[in-house]
């Protein structure tokens, strides 16, 4: 990805896995935008289905688990949201691999929406980034989880659930997360299908037996299963690392946003309900968002946000000299990224100029 010779092979996680939380199945991050778009587009038309949709939502009480030792809550109109997807294979997700009864945060994006809600910066955190994970309290078990140096980022969710993931991000960035969102794995495919698919253009062929995705160069309308294959693809794109896969995921999120805003089916109550029902079943949020009313208010703030106003980057990292399957944050560059979000400014190009992320062939494959 970075052109460095150390980036060889597939990055794999190690260590024991956290028991699967009782809130059920999880998924990749892209459906956050779909859920928001569905709720916004529905507006008052969702009233007749309010009770059903409200009952679909699942929540975790992040604030109770984290207490008061958090970054300041800056009330300037901007929003900072941690979006996670996991690698759970439980229930219907068993079609994508063996259920090991545990889950890690396989995908992580920190979404900063500016105070005018007309632009956003998204920072993807590679799952294999080595970080100093703070001590935390698990929101699912109430158990205390000790701090650990040089821990893989995705183990924060594994050992302590959403609260520990949020605390780790806040410790890294110094930014308080206003909200937390997870989305269901299999629900993702259903939402994409109900939207009529998502159009992407590939600059080269993708032939990945691991993700079961086979595409010729050109423009394609991907259904749910193919879309899932795209965001899981890495072995056949770029250098095969997770950094390359992040670029594919970012390209797909933008395409999904465009599709969710452009479809003309929201005036059809039956179709609208199907989309909203699937989307709300896909979402697990912090308790402050866990109602259709609150989610609608949040989503209404994103109505003016299109993919052209979203800048997506990968947290500045470099390969770990001691282990080419891990990456280390570039501290000075990272401070530039976090300072830009705190100041509600665009992330400067200088922050990612020397990063191993956002480089290589993978970023040119999908548009």
C-alpha positions in Angstrom: 0.0 0.0 0.0 2.7 2.4 1.0 5.3 1.1 -1.4 7.4 -0.1 1.5 8.9 -3.6 1.2 7.7 -4.5 4.7 4.0 -4.7 3.7 3.8 -8.3 2.9 0.9 -10.7 3.2 -2.4 -10.6 5.0 -2.7 -8.8 8.3 -4.2 -11.1 10.8 -5.5 -10.5 14.3 -4.2 -12.5 17.3 -5.3 -13.3 20.8 -8.5 -14.4 22.4 -11.9 -13.0 21.4 -14.5 -11.2 23.4 -17.7 -13.0 23.9 -20.4 -11.8 21.5 -22.6 -9.1 23.2 -26.3 -9.8 23.6 -27.3 -7.0 21.3 -27.0 -9.4 18.3 -25.4 -9.3 14.9 -23.2 -6.5 13.7 -21.9 -5.3 10.3 -19.8 -3.1 8.3 -20.0 0.7 8.7 -21.5 1.8 5.4 -25.1 1.4 6.4 -24.9 4.2 8.9 -25.5 6.6 6.0 -28.2 4.5 4.5 -30.1 4.4 7.9 -29.8 8.1 8.2 -30.9 8.7 4.6 -33.9 6.4 5.0 -35.1 8.1 8.1 -34.6 11.6 6.7 -36.3 10.8 3.4 -39.2 9.3 5.2 -39.9 12.3 7.4 -43.5 12.4 8.7 -44.3 9.5 6.4 -42.8 7.1 9.0 -45.4 8.1 11.6 -47.7 5.1 11.0 -44.8 2.8 11.5 -43.2 4.6 14.4 -43.8 1.9 17.0 -42.5 -0.9 14.9 -39.4 1.0 13.8 -38.7 2.3 17.3 -38.8 -1.3 18.6 -36.1 -2.3 16.1 -33.4 -0.1 17.5 -30.8 -1.5 19.9 -28.8 0.7 22.3 -25.8 0.7 24.6 -25.4 3.2 27.5 -21.9 4.5 26.7 -22.2 7.5 29.0 -22.9 5.4 32.1 -20.0 3.1 31.4 -17.5 5.9 30.8 -18.5 8.3 33.5 -17.1 11.8 33.7 -13.4 11.2 32.9 -13.8 12.1 29.2 -12.8 15.0 26.9 -14.8 18.1 27.1 -18.2 18.1 25.4 -17.8 21.0 22.9 -21.3 22.3 22.0 -20.6 24.2 18.8 -23.0 22.4 16.5 -20.5 19.9 15.1 -20.9 16.1 15.7 -18.3 13.4 16.3 -19.5 9.8 15.8 -17.6 6.6 16.2 -18.9 4.1 13.6 -17.9 0.4 14.1 -18.5 -2.8 12.3 -17.5 -6.2 13.6 -16.4 -9.5 12.3 -19.1 -11.5 14.1 -20.3 -14.6 12.3 -23.3 -15.4 14.5 -26.8 -16.2 13.3 -27.4 -15.4 9.7 -23.8 -14.1 9.4 -22.6 -17.7 9.7 -22.8 -17.8 5.9 -19.7 -15.6 5.9 -17.6 -17.8 8.2 -17.5 -20.0 11.3 -19.1 -18.4 14.4 -16.5 -18.4 17.1 -18.9 -16.9 19.6 -17.0 -13.6 19.7 -16.4 -10.4 17.8 -13.9 -7.6 17.1 -14.3 -4.2 15.5 -13.2 -5.1 12.0 -14.0 -1.6 10.7 -13.7 1.7 12.5 -14.5 5.2 11.2 -14.5 8.5 13.2 -17.0 10.8 11.5 -16.7 14.5 12.2 -19.6 16.5 10.8 -18.9 20.2 10.7 -21.0 22.7 12.7 -22.9 23.8 9.5 -23.6 20.1 8.7 -22.5 20.7 5.1 -19.2 18.8 5.1 -17.6 15.9 7.0 -14.2 14.4 7.7 -14.0 10.7 8.1 -10.9 9.1 9.7 -10.6 5.3 9.2 -8.6 3.6 12.0 -6.8 0.4 10.7 -7.9 -2.5 12.9 -4.2 -3.6 13.4 -3.0 -0.3 14.7 -1.0 -0.7 17.9 -2.2 1.7 20.5 -2.0 2.2 24.3 -5.4 1.0 25.3 -6.7 2.6 28.5 -8.4 0.8 31.4 -12.1 0.8 31.0 -15.4 -0.7 32.2 -17.2 -3.1 29.9 -20.7 -1.8 29.1 -21.9 -5.4 28.5 -20.6 -7.1 31.6 -19.7 -4.3 34.0 -16.2 -5.8 34.4 -13.1 -3.8 34.8 -10.6 -4.2 31.8 -7.0 -3.3 32.5 -4.9 -1.0 30.4 -2.5 -2.4 27.8 0.4 -1.0 25.9 0.9 -1.8 22.2 -2.5 -3.5 21.9 -4.2 -3.9 18.6 -6.9 -1.3 18.2 -9.7 -3.8 17.4 -9.1 -5.6 20.8 -10.7 -2.6 22.6 -14.1 -3.8 21.4 -13.2 -7.4 21.9 -12.3 -7.1 25.6 -14.7 -4.4 26.7 -17.4 -3.7 24.1 -18.5 -0.4 22.7 -17.6 1.6 25.8 -13.9 0.5 25.7 -13.8 1.2 21.9 -15.1 4.7 22.5 -12.7 5.3 25.4 -9.8 4.1 23.3 -10.7 6.5 20.5 -11.2 9.4 22.9 -7.8 8.6 24.5 -6.1 8.6 21.0 -7.8 11.7 19.7 -8.6 13.9 22.8 -12.1 14.3 21.2 -15.3 13.4 22.9 -17.5 11.1 20.8 -21.1 12.5 20.7 -22.5 9.3 19.4 -21.7 5.6 18.7 -23.2 3.5 15.9 -22.9 -0.1 14.9 -24.7 -1.7 11.9 -25.9 -5.2 11.3 -23.9 -7.5 8.9 -26.7 -9.2 7.0 -29.0 -6.2 7.1 -26.4 -4.4 5.0 -27.1 -6.7 2.0 -30.8 -6.3 2.4 -30.6 -2.5 2.5 -28.4 -2.4 -0.6 -30.9 -4.7 -2.5 -33.9 -2.6 -1.5 -32.1 0.5 -2.7 -31.8 -1.2 -6.1 -28.1 -1.7 -5.8 -25.1 0.7 -5.7 -23.3 1.8 -8.8 -19.5 1.7 -8.8 -16.9 1.8 -11.6 -13.8 -0.4 -11.5 -10.6 0.6 -13.2 -9.3 -3.0 -13.3 -10.7 -6.5 -12.8 -11.3 -7.7 -9.3 -11.1 -11.5 -8.9 -11.1 -12.3 -5.2 -12.0 -15.9 -4.2 -12.0 -15.0 -0.5 -14.7 -12.4 -0.8 -16.4 -14.2 -3.8 -16.2 -11.0 -5.8 -15.5 -11.2 -9.6 -15.8 -8.0 -11.6 -14.5 -7.0 -15.0 -13.3 -3.4 -15.5 -16.2 -1.0 -16.1 -19.4 0.3 -14.4 -21.4 -2.1 -12.3 -24.6 -2.0 -10.2 -23.7 -4.1 -7.2 -26.4 -6.0 -5.3 -26.2 -6.6 -1.6 -23.9 -9.7 -1.7 -21.6 -8.2 -4.3 -21.4 -5.0 -2.2 -20.5 -7.0 0.8 -17.9 -8.8 -1.2 -16.4 -5.4 -2.2 -16.0 -4.1 1.3 -14.4 -7.4 2.3 -12.0 -7.6 -0.6 -8.3 -7.2 -0.1 -6.2 -10.2 -1.3 -6.6 -9.3 -4.9 -6.3 -5.6 -4.7 -3.2 -3.5 -4.1 -0.7 -5.2 -1.8 -3.4 -7.3 -0.1 -3.3 -5.4 3.2 -6.1 -4.0 5.3 -4.9 -0.5 4.3 -6.0 -1.2 0.8 -9.3 -2.6 1.8 -10.0 0.6 3.8 -9.8 2.5 0.5 -12.3 0.2 -1.1 -14.7 0.7 1.9 -14.4 4.4 1.7 -15.2 4.5 -2.0 -18.2 2.3 -1.4 -19.5 4.5 1.4 -19.5 7.5 -0.9 -21.3 5.5 -3.6 -23.9 4.3 -1.1 -24.5 7.8 0.1 -25.1 9.0 -3.4 -27.5 6.1 -4.0 -29.5 6.7 -0.8 -29.9 10.3 -1.7 -30.8 9.8 -5.4 -33.4 7.0 -5.3 -36.9 8.1 -6.0 -38.8 5.4 -4.1 -39.3 7.2 -0.8 -42.7 8.5 -1.8 -43.9 4.8 -1.8 -45.0 4.0 1.7 -44.6 0.2 1.3 -41.1 0.6 -0.1 -40.2 3.3 2.4 -41.3 1.0 5.3 -39.2 -1.9 3.9 -36.1 0.3 3.8 -36.7 1.9 7.1 -37.5 -1.4 8.8 -34.3 -3.0 7.5 -32.1 0.0 8.3 -33.4 0.4 11.9 -32.9 -3.3 12.5 -29.3 -2.9 11.3 -28.4 -0.2 13.8 -27.1 -0.3 17.3 -26.6 3.2 18.8 -25.7 4.9 22.0 -28.7 5.4 24.2 -29.0 9.0 23.3 -29.9 8.1 19.7 -32.0 5.0 20.5 -35.4 6.1 19.3 -36.8 6.9 15.8 -37.4 10.5 17.0 -33.8 11.1 18.1 -32.4 9.3 15.1 -34.6 11.3 12.8 -33.4 14.6 14.5 -29.8 13.4 14.0 -30.4 12.4 10.4 -32.2 15.6 9.6 -28.9 17.4 10.4 -27.2 15.4 7.6 -29.7 16.2 4.9 -27.4 18.7 3.2 -24.4 16.4 3.3 -23.5 14.7 0.0 -20.5 12.5 -0.8 -18.7 15.4 -2.5 -18.6 17.1 0.9 -17.1 14.1 2.7 -13.3 13.9 3.0 -12.1 10.4 3.9 -8.6 9.6 5.1 -6.8 6.8 7.0 -5.3 7.6 10.3 -1.6 8.4 9.5 0.3 5.2 10.2 3.6 3.4 9.3 4.4 -0.3 9.3 5.8 -1.6 12.6 9.5 -2.5 12.1 9.1 -5.4 14.6 6.0 -6.8 12.8 5.0 -6.0 9.2 1.5 -7.2 10.0 0.9 -4.3 12.4 1.0 -0.5 11.9 2.0 2.3 14.3 0.3 5.7 14.5 2.5 8.6 13.3 2.1 10.7 16.3 3.0 14.2 14.9 0.8 13.6 11.8 -2.0 12.2 14.0 -1.9 15.4 16.1 -2.5 17.4 12.9 -5.6 15.2 12.1 -7.1 15.6 15.6 -6.4 19.3 15.7 -8.2 19.8 12.5 -11.3 18.0 13.8 -11.2 19.9 17.1 -11.0 23.2 15.2 -13.8 22.1 12.8 -11.4 22.5 9.9 -10.5 20.2 6.9 -7.8 17.7 7.5 -4.6 19.2 5.8 -2.9 17.1 3.1 0.4 17.4 5.1 -1.1 15.2 7.8 -1.3 12.1 5.6 1.6 12.9 3.2 4.0 10.4 4.8 1.4 7.8 5.9 1.4 4.2 4.7 -2.4 4.6 4.3 -4.3 6.3 1.4 -1.6 5.2 -1.1 -1.0 2.4 -3.6 -3.1 0.8 -6.3 -6.2 0.0 -4.2 -7.3 3.7 -4.1 -7.4 3.7 -7.9 -9.5 0.6 -8.4 -13.0 1.8 -7.5 -14.6 5.2 -8.1 
